[in-house]
């Protein structure tokens, strides 16, 4: 048989083709691997966080170490139109952080009745509540009297966060909601560093209309007012933010994050520690931005 002789140009073309084929295959393989890794990460990040039971005594709520989220809820009860947006903001945070617990807004039944037009505040409240129901899965429950326990409905436990505030870690709140110790039927947070007892309250069905209360060790709530107590030394803002689940805007030097306070008032209220001041300023800015995104509302004008 005769030998096939290839010219130098043909050899060059053949080598180039082989190299291109190998590079193409390598790129395809790396792209496929990256795609599978990305899909796996997305599945992990989108999976709801379900805390497990820590005690066998929680059987009415826990079955097979899995909470029955249909009987557990985060509840807000705005008493004025001014408080509605802050309540919906809390629900928006819980929705964004994928809390599996129900989100229920209890409000005066009179707000749901048809009335004369021209009530500007009522119309805003209704619009914000409808937006909360549509976007964040909020259940709206009109009630005549919040203290008669009827708002519990089919629930076994509820957690009430005092607004205004920002939810930082929904998983820790859900764990306390599902597994927190409620021997007396009700638990409130321990006070200290600007935090007051009713900043976080756990209520069970048996105590919905009672006054029994059990102190709950505060590992969940921080007050933004506590930043004023930071000395001039070092302050780890990252650790301060990560070591909590809910930041309550209880600042003795400002009227509230819903108000556009005068610059002179805000300047006088800034924490002395520069790192604490940065955290304080950022939190107020984040709240204002979320208020606009969630409720479509700007800050209220402050009038002394």
N, C-alpha and C positions, 0 to 999 in steps of 0.2 A: 504493500500500500504506500502511496506517496505521502510524504509529510506536508502538512498545511503550514505554510510560512506566513506569519503575520508581520505586517509592516510596523514600523515604530509608531505611526499615528494610530493604527488599529489597536495596538497594545495599550496606548495611552487612553483611548476611548474606553476600552474594556475595564481598565483599572479605575477610571473615573466613575464608570457605571457601578462597579462593585462598591466603591467607597460611598457613593451617594445612597445606594441601597442600604448599606450598613448604618449610615447616619440616620436615614429616614426611619429605619426599624427601631433604632435606639431612641429617637425622639418620640415615636409612637408608644414605645414601651414605658418611657418615663412619664409621658402624658397620661397614659392609662392608669399607671400607679398613683400619680398625683390625684387623678379624678376619683379613684376609689378611696384614697385617704381623705379627700375633702368630703365625700359623701358620708363616710363613717363619722367624721367630726360633726357634720351637720345633724346626723341622726342623734348623736350624743347630746349636742347642745339644745336640740328641740325636744328632747325627752323630758317630761315634767319631773320635778323633784318631789319624791314622796318620802317624807320622814317615816321612820318605823317606830313602833311602840317600844317604850323602855320598861314597861311594867305590865305584868299580866292582869293587873287590877283595872285596866282600861278597856275591858271587854265590851261594854256597851257602845264604845266608839270604834275600837280596833278589832278587826277580825283577820286572822291569818297575817298579823303584823302589817296590815295595810289599812290606813285610815279610810273611813267611809266619808268621802268629801261631800256627798250630798247632804250630810247632816252637820257640816262644819262651815262656818262663814265668817268673813270679815264684814263688820257692820259699821255704818256711819249714820248718825242722826243729827243732821243740821237743824238748828232751831230757828235760824233766820236766813233770809235770802243771801245775805253776805257770806254765809258759811258753806253754801252749796258747792261752789267751785272748788274750794279746798278739799271737800270730801271726795269729789269726783277725781281730783288729782291723786289722792291716795289710791283709789281704785285703778286709775290709769297706771300707776307704778306697779301695783300688784299684777295687773294684766301683762305689762311689759316684762316683768320678771317671772312670768308663767306660774303664778300661784294657782294650784288646783282647787283651792277652797272657793266657795260661792262668795259673791260680792253683793251685799244688800244695802240699799239706802232706805232708811225709814224717815218719813217726812210727814208734816201735818196734813191731815185729810183735806183741810180747807184749801190747800194749794191745788188739789186735783179737781175741785168743783169749778164749774163754769161760772165766771163772774163777769162783771162789766169790763170792757176794754179800757186800755189806758194805764193799767197797773204795770209800769215798766219793769220793776224789780221782779214781779211774779212771772212775767213773760220770759225774762232772762233765765230765771231759775228753771222754768219748764224746758226751755231750749237746752240748757246745760244738762239737765237730767235725761232728756231724750237722747242727747249725744252720748252720755255715759252708758245708757242702756244699749245703744246701737253699736258703739265702738268697743266698749270694754266689758260687755256682758253683765252690766249692773241690773239687779232686780229691784224694781221700785215698789215700796210697800207703804201706802198711806195708812196712818193710824190716828185714832182719836186721842189716845193717852199712852205715852211711851212707858209708863210705870206699871201698867197692868199685866205685863208679860205677854200680851197677845202678839207682839212683834216677833217672838221666838218662832211661832208657826211650827214647822216640821223640823226645826233645828235642834241639835243636841248641845252644841257649844257655839259661842261667838266670841270674836276678839274685837274690841273697840279701841281704836287708836285716836287719841285726841288730835284734832287738826288745829292749825296747819302744820304740815310736816312733809318729809321726803322719806320714802321707803328705800332702804339701802340693800337689805338682804331679806327677801320674801321667804326663803327656805327656813330661816331661823324663826321667823314669826309663825310660819305654818307648823313647825315642830312644836312650838309652845302651845299653839292652838289645839293640836291633836293630842299632845302628850303631857301638857302642863298639869301640875297637881292642883286639883280643885276639890279638896276634901270638904271645904266649907261652902262649896257651890260657886263662890266668886273669888277672884284674885286680882289685886291691883299691884302695880309696880312699886318697888321700894324707892323712897325719895332720896335725893341728894344731887349735888352739882347742877342745880337748876331744874331737875326732873321732879315732878309732883306725882302723887299716887295715881291719879286718873289719866295720866298720859297713856297708859296701857291698862286695859281691864279685860279679864277673861270672865265670861259668864256661862254657867250651865243652865239647862232647862229648869232644874230644881230650884235655882236661886234667881230666876228672872225677875221676880217681884219681891225679893228679900234684900236685906241690907248686910247679910253676912259677908265678910271680906277676909281674905287670907293674903298676907304679904308675899309678893313674888320677887325673888332675887333679881335685881336689875342687871341683866346681861344683854338687854335688848334695846334700850332707849338712851339716847343722849339728847341734851338740850343745847341748842346753838348758843344759848346764854352762857354755858360753861366755858366757852372760848375766852370770855373776859377774865376768867380766873387763871389763865395760863400765864406763868411768870415770863420774865424776859429771857430765860434760858432756852434751850433747844426744845423744839416741838415737832413731833413726827406726825405730819398731817395724814399721811397714808395710813398709818396704824390707827389713828383716831377715827378715820372714816370706816376702815374695815372692821374695827372692833365694835360694831353696833349693827342693829337691824333697822332702826328707825330714828331719824333726827327730827326732833320737835322744835318748831320755831317759837320758843318762849324766851324772848329777849327783853330784859327789863328796860333797855335803853331805847327801843324803837317800838312804834305802835303795832307792827306786824308786817310780814313780807308781802301782804296784799296791797300795801300802801306805797305810794311814791313819796317817801318822806323828803323834806328839804335836804339839800346837800350838806348844810351846816349841821343838821341833826345826825345824818349818817356819818359824817366825819368825826363828830364827837363820840359816836357810839362804837367806833372801830376798836377792836382789841389792840392792846399795846404790843404784844408779840407779833412780829412781822409775818411769821409763818401761820400763826393762828388768824391773823388779819386776812391773809390770802385765802385761807379756807372759808372764813366767814363771808368774805366778799363773793367768792365763787358760789357758795350755797344760796345766797340771796339772788344772785344773777340766774342760777339754774332754776330757782323757784319761779321767778318772773317769766322766764322763757317757757317753762312747762305750763304755766297758767295761760299763756297765749296759745300754745299748741293744743292744749286739752280743752279749754273752755272758750277760746276765741276772745278772751278778755285781757285788756291791759291792766296796769296797776291803777288803783283808786287814788284820787287826789286826797292828800292829807289836809284836814282842817282842824286846827286846835280849838 
